[in-house]
Amino acid sequence: MPTVREIEQSLYAWAPRDLAESWDNVGLLVGSESREVRRVLIALDVTDWVAEEAIRCGAELIVAHHPVMNCTWHKVQSVVDDNAQGRLLTKLLTHSVSAICMHTNLDAAEGGVNDVLAKKLGLEGLSLLNEEKIGRVGTLKCEKSLEQFLQDVIQSLGCQGLRYRDGGIPVRKVAVGGGACAEYIPQAIALGCDTFVTADVKYHDFLDAEGINLIDAGHFETENPVCEAVRAYLAERFPQLELVLSTTHKSVIKYYM
Ligand SMILES: [Zn+2]
């Protein structure tokens, strides 16, 4: 059976470490590199319930998108059980569950978060949105009304709802940035996109975004589709592995209307 390190190296062949942003923390973050792996749980985040799921299903390894520690969130100075982060890391180590996280390198990688998102939304002729290679631009086969496109986004990403600003134009040339990519709104406008689909958009981002349909489809919803791509990638390279997509990890954000 492959080791944790071999699986990490294989994921790096797809999403090289040097594609990650300088502030990011990617790769094998918790566990044992020499441990042999039979079962892998794949999830967007290593939450407490994902760790429980891994233990329950007997997975030796979790492959996740967001770093479980030492990123711009979850700063770790110590691993002690008086806080949730310490308890989570302790739980993983106690049960010998390793964690590999592929974050901004997987955002940028070909076939990664943003390519998967763009294809889910039916975009074709994809190109890069920005230098960081985070985000894609593509076109729909046919122009759609914003109303129709919003319905399609909800349908294809499984959103419970979304927030948007109507730019007053139909949808054809669309930029996507999975997760928090509102900083790239100016690039989307400069490239002549009529629509930008991303997440975590702030009030002032909406106010400033003139002349473009700006859609906040949710952080989980715009990124979670990559989990299936991770599963398919590992299945091809390690046919002997049992690959399990998390069934417990869902967005904790609900809409009340
Ligand atoms: Zn994210």
py3Dmol code that shows the C-alpha trace and the ligand (Angstrom):
import py3Dmol

protein = """\
ATOM      1  CA  MET A   1       0.000   0.000   0.000  1.00  0.00           C
ATOM      2  CA  PRO A   2       1.242   3.551  -0.628  1.00  0.00           C
ATOM      3  CA  THR A   3       2.603   5.612   2.236  1.00  0.00           C
ATOM      4  CA  VAL A   4       1.352   8.998   3.341  1.00  0.00           C
ATOM      5  CA  ARG A   5       4.462  10.568   1.796  1.00  0.00           C
ATOM      6  CA  GLU A   6       3.895   8.836  -1.555  1.00  0.00           C
ATOM      7  CA  ILE A   7       0.339  10.149  -1.671  1.00  0.00           C
ATOM      8  CA  GLU A   8       1.552  13.655  -0.793  1.00  0.00           C
ATOM      9  CA  GLN A   9       4.185  13.495  -3.560  1.00  0.00           C
ATOM     10  CA  SER A  10       1.576  12.337  -6.050  1.00  0.00           C
ATOM     11  CA  LEU A  11      -0.703  15.253  -5.128  1.00  0.00           C
ATOM     12  CA  TYR A  12       2.241  17.632  -5.543  1.00  0.00           C
ATOM     13  CA  ALA A  13       2.743  16.263  -9.063  1.00  0.00           C
ATOM     14  CA  TRP A  14      -0.715  17.689  -9.793  1.00  0.00           C
ATOM     15  CA  ALA A  15      -0.607  20.788  -7.591  1.00  0.00           C
ATOM     16  CA  PRO A  16       3.078  21.678  -7.074  1.00  0.00           C
ATOM     17  CA  ARG A  17       4.061  23.280  -3.795  1.00  0.00           C
ATOM     18  CA  ASP A  18       5.508  26.327  -5.558  1.00  0.00           C
ATOM     19  CA  LEU A  19       2.037  27.222  -6.858  1.00  0.00           C
ATOM     20  CA  ALA A  20       0.969  27.897  -3.243  1.00  0.00           C
ATOM     21  CA  GLU A  21       0.863  31.477  -1.975  1.00  0.00           C
ATOM     22  CA  SER A  22       3.785  32.458   0.274  1.00  0.00           C
ATOM     23  CA  TRP A  23       1.513  32.786   3.356  1.00  0.00           C
ATOM     24  CA  ASP A  24      -0.010  29.359   2.842  1.00  0.00           C
ATOM     25  CA  ASN A  25       0.740  26.087   4.603  1.00  0.00           C
ATOM     26  CA  VAL A  26       0.329  23.029   2.397  1.00  0.00           C
ATOM     27  CA  GLY A  27       1.336  19.379   2.209  1.00  0.00           C
ATOM     28  CA  LEU A  28       1.593  16.831   4.994  1.00  0.00           C
ATOM     29  CA  LEU A  29       0.733  18.891   8.092  1.00  0.00           C
ATOM     30  CA  VAL A  30      -0.111  16.210  10.664  1.00  0.00           C
ATOM     31  CA  GLY A  31       0.868  12.587  11.041  1.00  0.00           C
ATOM     32  CA  SER A  32       3.383  10.076   9.887  1.00  0.00           C
ATOM     33  CA  GLU A  33       4.972  10.132   6.437  1.00  0.00           C
ATOM     34  CA  SER A  34       5.947   6.453   6.496  1.00  0.00           C
ATOM     35  CA  ARG A  35       2.485   5.171   7.469  1.00  0.00           C
ATOM     36  CA  GLU A  36       0.898   2.866   4.926  1.00  0.00           C
ATOM     37  CA  VAL A  37      -2.543   3.940   3.796  1.00  0.00           C
ATOM     38  CA  ARG A  38      -5.497   1.779   2.848  1.00  0.00           C
ATOM     39  CA  ARG A  39      -8.328   4.249   3.195  1.00  0.00           C
ATOM     40  CA  VAL A  40      -8.404   7.998   2.549  1.00  0.00           C
ATOM     41  CA  LEU A  41     -11.146  10.389   3.568  1.00  0.00           C
ATOM     42  CA  ILE A  42     -11.447  13.444   1.289  1.00  0.00           C
ATOM     43  CA  ALA A  43     -13.049  16.646   2.593  1.00  0.00           C
ATOM     44  CA  LEU A  44     -12.804  20.393   2.093  1.00  0.00           C
ATOM     45  CA  ASP A  45     -11.828  21.002   5.749  1.00  0.00           C
ATOM     46  CA  VAL A  46     -10.440  18.979   8.621  1.00  0.00           C
ATOM     47  CA  THR A  47     -13.152  19.804  11.119  1.00  0.00           C
ATOM     48  CA  ASP A  48     -13.777  17.878  14.300  1.00  0.00           C
ATOM     49  CA  TRP A  49     -16.624  15.962  12.655  1.00  0.00           C
ATOM     50  CA  VAL A  50     -14.443  15.116   9.640  1.00  0.00           C
ATOM     51  CA  ALA A  51     -11.793  13.768  12.050  1.00  0.00           C
ATOM     52  CA  GLU A  52     -14.519  11.694  13.746  1.00  0.00           C
ATOM     53  CA  GLU A  53     -15.658  10.430  10.357  1.00  0.00           C
ATOM     54  CA  ALA A  54     -12.076   9.410   9.475  1.00  0.00           C
ATOM     55  CA  ILE A  55     -11.736   7.495  12.749  1.00  0.00           C
ATOM     56  CA  ARG A  56     -15.142   5.880  12.273  1.00  0.00           C
ATOM     57  CA  CYS A  57     -14.444   4.699   8.734  1.00  0.00           C
ATOM     58  CA  GLY A  58     -10.890   3.590   9.538  1.00  0.00           C
ATOM     59  CA  ALA A  59      -9.106   6.099   7.297  1.00  0.00           C
ATOM     60  CA  GLU A  60      -5.389   6.501   8.014  1.00  0.00           C
ATOM     61  CA  LEU A  61      -5.305   9.747   6.045  1.00  0.00           C
ATOM     62  CA  ILE A  62      -7.460  12.817   5.414  1.00  0.00           C
ATOM     63  CA  VAL A  63      -6.817  14.792   2.237  1.00  0.00           C
ATOM     64  CA  ALA A  64      -8.314  18.260   2.588  1.00  0.00           C
ATOM     65  CA  HIS A  65      -8.220  21.627   0.861  1.00  0.00           C
ATOM     66  CA  HIS A  66      -7.962  24.116   3.729  1.00  0.00           C
ATOM     67  CA  PRO A  67      -4.880  23.855   5.971  1.00  0.00           C
ATOM     68  CA  VAL A  68      -5.693  22.249   9.326  1.00  0.00           C
ATOM     69  CA  MET A  69      -3.096  24.433  11.032  1.00  0.00           C
ATOM     70  CA  ASN A  70      -0.848  27.468  10.730  1.00  0.00           C
ATOM     71  CA  CYS A  71      -2.486  29.359   7.940  1.00  0.00           C
ATOM     72  CA  THR A  72      -4.011  32.841   8.150  1.00  0.00           C
ATOM     73  CA  TRP A  73      -6.501  31.120  10.446  1.00  0.00           C
ATOM     74  CA  HIS A  74      -5.791  28.414  13.047  1.00  0.00           C
ATOM     75  CA  LYS A  75      -2.438  29.816  14.050  1.00  0.00           C
ATOM     76  CA  VAL A  76      -0.771  27.187  16.208  1.00  0.00           C
ATOM     77  CA  GLN A  77       1.744  28.030  18.914  1.00  0.00           C
ATOM     78  CA  SER A  78       1.060  24.998  21.026  1.00  0.00           C
ATOM     79  CA  VAL A  79      -0.985  21.805  20.852  1.00  0.00           C
ATOM     80  CA  VAL A  80      -2.886  21.655  24.125  1.00  0.00           C
ATOM     81  CA  ASP A  81      -6.351  20.388  24.890  1.00  0.00           C
ATOM     82  CA  ASP A  82      -7.780  23.608  26.342  1.00  0.00           C
ATOM     83  CA  ASN A  83      -8.828  24.829  22.885  1.00  0.00           C
ATOM     84  CA  ALA A  84     -10.703  23.292  19.971  1.00  0.00           C
ATOM     85  CA  GLN A  85      -7.733  23.410  17.602  1.00  0.00           C
ATOM     86  CA  GLY A  86      -5.467  21.640  20.081  1.00  0.00           C
ATOM     87  CA  ARG A  87      -8.119  19.009  20.751  1.00  0.00           C
ATOM     88  CA  LEU A  88      -8.557  18.385  17.005  1.00  0.00           C
ATOM     89  CA  LEU A  89      -4.819  17.973  16.380  1.00  0.00           C
ATOM     90  CA  THR A  90      -4.511  15.747  19.446  1.00  0.00           C
ATOM     91  CA  LYS A  91      -7.409  13.613  18.222  1.00  0.00           C
ATOM     92  CA  LEU A  92      -5.768  13.128  14.814  1.00  0.00           C
ATOM     93  CA  LEU A  93      -2.419  12.192  16.380  1.00  0.00           C
ATOM     94  CA  THR A  94      -3.950   9.920  19.019  1.00  0.00           C
ATOM     95  CA  HIS A  95      -5.791   7.959  16.353  1.00  0.00           C
ATOM     96  CA  SER A  96      -2.827   8.005  13.940  1.00  0.00           C
ATOM     97  CA  VAL A  97      -4.784   9.885  11.306  1.00  0.00           C
ATOM     98  CA  SER A  98      -2.521  11.939   9.030  1.00  0.00           C
ATOM     99  CA  ALA A  99      -3.671  15.075   7.211  1.00  0.00           C
ATOM    100  CA  ILE A 100      -2.493  16.385   3.858  1.00  0.00           C
ATOM    101  CA  CYS A 101      -3.807  19.804   2.813  1.00  0.00           C
ATOM    102  CA  MET A 102      -3.626  21.129  -0.742  1.00  0.00           C
ATOM    103  CA  HIS A 103      -4.784  24.724  -0.689  1.00  0.00           C
ATOM    104  CA  THR A 104      -3.774  27.628  -2.937  1.00  0.00           C
ATOM    105  CA  ASN A 105      -1.601  25.247  -4.958  1.00  0.00           C
ATOM    106  CA  LEU A 106      -4.780  23.306  -5.762  1.00  0.00           C
ATOM    107  CA  ASP A 107      -6.654  26.555  -6.508  1.00  0.00           C
ATOM    108  CA  ALA A 108      -4.027  27.326  -9.149  1.00  0.00           C
ATOM    109  CA  ALA A 109      -3.393  23.810 -10.501  1.00  0.00           C
ATOM    110  CA  GLU A 110      -4.767  22.719 -13.841  1.00  0.00           C
ATOM    111  CA  GLY A 111      -7.886  20.693 -13.117  1.00  0.00           C
ATOM    112  CA  GLY A 112      -7.964  22.073  -9.567  1.00  0.00           C
ATOM    113  CA  VAL A 113     -10.532  24.109  -7.628  1.00  0.00           C
ATOM    114  CA  ASN A 114     -11.087  26.793 -10.253  1.00  0.00           C
ATOM    115  CA  ASP A 115     -11.086  24.608 -13.347  1.00  0.00           C
ATOM    116  CA  VAL A 116     -13.583  22.300 -11.647  1.00  0.00           C
ATOM    117  CA  LEU A 117     -15.774  25.255 -10.672  1.00  0.00           C
ATOM    118  CA  ALA A 118     -15.651  26.764 -14.165  1.00  0.00           C
ATOM    119  CA  LYS A 119     -16.617  23.466 -15.772  1.00  0.00           C
ATOM    120  CA  LYS A 120     -19.452  22.915 -13.285  1.00  0.00           C
ATOM    121  CA  LEU A 121     -20.875  26.253 -14.402  1.00  0.00           C
ATOM    122  CA  GLY A 122     -20.618  25.247 -18.071  1.00  0.00           C
ATOM    123  CA  LEU A 123     -17.784  27.584 -19.012  1.00  0.00           C
ATOM    124  CA  GLU A 124     -15.621  26.865 -22.038  1.00  0.00           C
ATOM    125  CA  GLY A 125     -12.365  28.182 -23.482  1.00  0.00           C
ATOM    126  CA  LEU A 126     -10.864  28.708 -20.041  1.00  0.00           C
ATOM    127  CA  SER A 127      -8.018  31.111 -19.372  1.00  0.00           C
ATOM    128  CA  LEU A 128      -6.403  32.522 -16.243  1.00  0.00           C
ATOM    129  CA  LEU A 129      -8.044  35.365 -14.315  1.00  0.00           C
ATOM    130  CA  ASN A 130      -4.856  36.581 -12.652  1.00  0.00           C
ATOM    131  CA  GLU A 131      -1.083  36.121 -12.318  1.00  0.00           C
ATOM    132  CA  GLU A 132      -1.491  33.980  -9.231  1.00  0.00           C
ATOM    133  CA  LYS A 133      -3.379  31.516 -11.487  1.00  0.00           C
ATOM    134  CA  ILE A 134      -6.184  31.597  -8.919  1.00  0.00           C
ATOM    135  CA  GLY A 135      -9.408  32.064 -10.854  1.00  0.00           C
ATOM    136  CA  ARG A 136     -10.491  31.336 -14.404  1.00  0.00           C
ATOM    137  CA  VAL A 137     -12.349  33.106 -17.184  1.00  0.00           C
ATOM    138  CA  GLY A 138     -14.556  31.326 -19.687  1.00  0.00           C
ATOM    139  CA  THR A 139     -17.658  31.729 -21.788  1.00  0.00           C
ATOM    140  CA  LEU A 140     -21.058  30.090 -21.803  1.00  0.00           C
ATOM    141  CA  LYS A 141     -22.205  28.358 -24.989  1.00  0.00           C
ATOM    142  CA  CYS A 142     -25.111  30.787 -25.166  1.00  0.00           C
ATOM    143  CA  GLU A 143     -25.850  34.055 -23.469  1.00  0.00           C
ATOM    144  CA  LYS A 144     -28.230  33.746 -20.488  1.00  0.00           C
ATOM    145  CA  SER A 145     -30.256  36.144 -18.438  1.00  0.00           C
ATOM    146  CA  LEU A 146     -28.828  36.749 -14.971  1.00  0.00           C
ATOM    147  CA  GLU A 147     -31.953  35.142 -13.501  1.00  0.00           C
ATOM    148  CA  GLN A 148     -31.387  31.956 -15.491  1.00  0.00           C
ATOM    149  CA  PHE A 149     -27.693  31.900 -14.631  1.00  0.00           C
ATOM    150  CA  LEU A 150     -28.410  32.327 -10.905  1.00  0.00           C
ATOM    151  CA  GLN A 151     -30.728  29.336 -11.060  1.00  0.00           C
ATOM    152  CA  ASP A 152     -28.064  27.322 -12.868  1.00  0.00           C
ATOM    153  CA  VAL A 153     -25.434  28.246 -10.260  1.00  0.00           C
ATOM    154  CA  ILE A 154     -27.737  27.154  -7.448  1.00  0.00           C
ATOM    155  CA  GLN A 155     -28.506  23.926  -9.260  1.00  0.00           C
ATOM    156  CA  SER A 156     -24.957  22.988 -10.233  1.00  0.00           C
ATOM    157  CA  LEU A 157     -23.289  23.891  -6.932  1.00  0.00           C
ATOM    158  CA  GLY A 158     -26.118  22.851  -4.626  1.00  0.00           C
ATOM    159  CA  CYS A 159     -26.393  26.312  -3.024  1.00  0.00           C
ATOM    160  CA  GLN A 160     -29.253  26.912  -0.619  1.00  0.00           C
ATOM    161  CA  GLY A 161     -29.232  30.520  -1.708  1.00  0.00           C
ATOM    162  CA  LEU A 162     -26.794  33.156  -2.865  1.00  0.00           C
ATOM    163  CA  ARG A 163     -26.121  36.879  -2.702  1.00  0.00           C
ATOM    164  CA  TYR A 164     -25.617  38.905  -5.844  1.00  0.00           C
ATOM    165  CA  ARG A 165     -25.493  42.337  -7.376  1.00  0.00           C
ATOM    166  CA  ASP A 166     -27.271  42.754 -10.696  1.00  0.00           C
ATOM    167  CA  GLY A 167     -24.918  44.458 -13.134  1.00  0.00           C
ATOM    168  CA  GLY A 168     -27.803  45.021 -15.561  1.00  0.00           C
ATOM    169  CA  ILE A 169     -26.226  42.909 -18.304  1.00  0.00           C
ATOM    170  CA  PRO A 170     -26.765  39.348 -19.538  1.00  0.00           C
ATOM    171  CA  VAL A 171     -24.317  36.560 -18.762  1.00  0.00           C
ATOM    172  CA  ARG A 172     -21.827  35.234 -21.314  1.00  0.00           C
ATOM    173  CA  LYS A 173     -18.217  35.873 -20.289  1.00  0.00           C
ATOM    174  CA  VAL A 174     -17.799  34.697 -16.717  1.00  0.00           C
ATOM    175  CA  ALA A 175     -14.915  34.839 -14.230  1.00  0.00           C
ATOM    176  CA  VAL A 176     -14.797  32.383 -11.343  1.00  0.00           C
ATOM    177  CA  GLY A 177     -12.752  32.373  -8.173  1.00  0.00           C
ATOM    178  CA  GLY A 178     -13.543  29.574  -5.725  1.00  0.00           C
ATOM    179  CA  GLY A 179     -13.581  30.739  -2.111  1.00  0.00           C
ATOM    180  CA  ALA A 180     -12.682  34.283  -1.116  1.00  0.00           C
ATOM    181  CA  CYS A 181     -11.596  35.942  -4.361  1.00  0.00           C
ATOM    182  CA  ALA A 182     -13.339  39.328  -4.226  1.00  0.00           C
ATOM    183  CA  GLU A 183      -9.922  41.011  -4.519  1.00  0.00           C
ATOM    184  CA  TYR A 184      -9.907  39.935  -8.175  1.00  0.00           C
ATOM    185  CA  ILE A 185     -13.105  41.799  -9.125  1.00  0.00           C
ATOM    186  CA  PRO A 186     -11.054  44.560 -10.864  1.00  0.00           C
ATOM    187  CA  GLN A 187      -9.258  41.935 -13.005  1.00  0.00           C
ATOM    188  CA  ALA A 188     -12.594  40.362 -13.968  1.00  0.00           C
ATOM    189  CA  ILE A 189     -13.884  43.778 -15.071  1.00  0.00           C
ATOM    190  CA  ALA A 190     -10.621  44.608 -16.880  1.00  0.00           C
ATOM    191  CA  LEU A 191     -10.875  41.335 -18.839  1.00  0.00           C
ATOM    192  CA  GLY A 192     -14.355  42.284 -20.021  1.00  0.00           C
ATOM    193  CA  CYS A 193     -16.252  39.725 -17.960  1.00  0.00           C
ATOM    194  CA  ASP A 194     -19.951  40.477 -17.483  1.00  0.00           C
ATOM    195  CA  THR A 195     -20.185  38.183 -14.426  1.00  0.00           C
ATOM    196  CA  PHE A 196     -17.979  37.059 -11.538  1.00  0.00           C
ATOM    197  CA  VAL A 197     -18.775  34.078  -9.328  1.00  0.00           C
ATOM    198  CA  THR A 198     -16.868  33.885  -6.062  1.00  0.00           C
ATOM    199  CA  ALA A 199     -17.526  33.842  -2.286  1.00  0.00           C
ATOM    200  CA  ASP A 200     -17.057  35.775   0.958  1.00  0.00           C
ATOM    201  CA  VAL A 201     -17.898  39.060  -0.817  1.00  0.00           C
ATOM    202  CA  LYS A 202     -18.072  42.043   1.542  1.00  0.00           C
ATOM    203  CA  TYR A 203     -20.559  44.893   1.543  1.00  0.00           C
ATOM    204  CA  HIS A 204     -18.080  47.362   0.039  1.00  0.00           C
ATOM    205  CA  ASP A 205     -17.030  44.884  -2.642  1.00  0.00           C
ATOM    206  CA  PHE A 206     -20.676  44.765  -3.753  1.00  0.00           C
ATOM    207  CA  LEU A 207     -20.940  48.556  -3.631  1.00  0.00           C
ATOM    208  CA  ASP A 208     -17.804  49.079  -5.703  1.00  0.00           C
ATOM    209  CA  ALA A 209     -18.542  46.416  -8.315  1.00  0.00           C
ATOM    210  CA  GLU A 210     -20.130  48.524 -11.020  1.00  0.00           C
ATOM    211  CA  GLY A 211     -20.920  47.134 -14.429  1.00  0.00           C
ATOM    212  CA  ILE A 212     -20.565  43.458 -13.541  1.00  0.00           C
ATOM    213  CA  ASN A 213     -22.928  40.830 -12.170  1.00  0.00           C
ATOM    214  CA  LEU A 214     -21.285  39.901  -8.869  1.00  0.00           C
ATOM    215  CA  ILE A 215     -22.358  36.589  -7.354  1.00  0.00           C
ATOM    216  CA  ASP A 216     -21.428  35.243  -3.920  1.00  0.00           C
ATOM    217  CA  ALA A 217     -22.278  31.564  -4.210  1.00  0.00           C
ATOM    218  CA  GLY A 218     -20.718  30.469  -0.903  1.00  0.00           C
ATOM    219  CA  HIS A 219     -17.215  29.410   0.090  1.00  0.00           C
ATOM    220  CA  PHE A 220     -18.061  25.748   0.648  1.00  0.00           C
ATOM    221  CA  GLU A 221     -20.247  25.517  -2.457  1.00  0.00           C
ATOM    222  CA  THR A 222     -17.668  27.034  -4.844  1.00  0.00           C
ATOM    223  CA  GLU A 223     -14.811  24.861  -3.572  1.00  0.00           C
ATOM    224  CA  ASN A 224     -16.273  21.559  -2.445  1.00  0.00           C
ATOM    225  CA  PRO A 225     -16.619  20.192  -6.019  1.00  0.00           C
ATOM    226  CA  VAL A 226     -12.816  19.805  -6.082  1.00  0.00           C
ATOM    227  CA  CYS A 227     -13.133  16.913  -3.597  1.00  0.00           C
ATOM    228  CA  GLU A 228     -14.508  14.679  -6.351  1.00  0.00           C
ATOM    229  CA  ALA A 229     -11.585  15.710  -8.599  1.00  0.00           C
ATOM    230  CA  VAL A 230      -9.142  14.759  -5.815  1.00  0.00           C
ATOM    231  CA  ARG A 231     -10.899  11.403  -5.470  1.00  0.00           C
ATOM    232  CA  ALA A 232     -10.702  10.747  -9.227  1.00  0.00           C
ATOM    233  CA  TYR A 233      -7.026  11.778  -9.354  1.00  0.00           C
ATOM    234  CA  LEU A 234      -6.009   9.455  -6.517  1.00  0.00           C
ATOM    235  CA  ALA A 235      -8.185   6.613  -7.862  1.00  0.00           C
ATOM    236  CA  GLU A 236      -6.261   6.658 -11.132  1.00  0.00           C
ATOM    237  CA  ARG A 237      -2.836   6.659  -9.468  1.00  0.00           C
ATOM    238  CA  PHE A 238      -3.544   4.357  -6.545  1.00  0.00           C
ATOM    239  CA  PRO A 239      -6.238   1.889  -7.624  1.00  0.00           C
ATOM    240  CA  GLN A 240      -5.589  -0.151  -4.466  1.00  0.00           C
ATOM    241  CA  LEU A 241      -6.700   2.719  -2.187  1.00  0.00           C
ATOM    242  CA  GLU A 242     -10.194   3.012  -0.777  1.00  0.00           C
ATOM    243  CA  LEU A 243     -11.221   6.599  -1.367  1.00  0.00           C
ATOM    244  CA  VAL A 244     -14.127   7.997   0.612  1.00  0.00           C
ATOM    245  CA  LEU A 245     -15.722  11.399   0.039  1.00  0.00           C
ATOM    246  CA  SER A 246     -16.825  12.945   3.322  1.00  0.00           C
ATOM    247  CA  THR A 247     -20.552  12.665   3.900  1.00  0.00           C
ATOM    248  CA  THR A 248     -20.510  14.621   7.165  1.00  0.00           C
ATOM    249  CA  HIS A 249     -18.907  17.810   5.861  1.00  0.00           C
ATOM    250  CA  LYS A 250     -21.532  20.324   4.747  1.00  0.00           C
ATOM    251  CA  SER A 251     -21.642  24.092   4.861  1.00  0.00           C
ATOM    252  CA  VAL A 252     -22.576  25.294   8.325  1.00  0.00           C
ATOM    253  CA  ILE A 253     -23.986  28.504   6.831  1.00  0.00           C
ATOM    254  CA  LYS A 254     -27.747  28.414   6.380  1.00  0.00           C
ATOM    255  CA  TYR A 255     -30.165  30.905   4.883  1.00  0.00           C
ATOM    256  CA  TYR A 256     -33.290  31.934   6.736  1.00  0.00           C
ATOM    257  CA  MET A 257     -35.892  33.692   4.614  1.00  0.00           C
TER     258      MET A 257
END
"""
ligand_1 = """\
1
ZN
Zn -11.265 28.234 0.528
"""
view = py3Dmol.view(width=600, height=400)
view.addModel(protein, "pdb")
view.setStyle({"model": 0}, {"cartoon": {"style": "trace"}})
view.addModel(ligand_1, "xyz")
view.setStyle({"model": 1}, {"stick": {}})
view.zoomTo()
view.show()
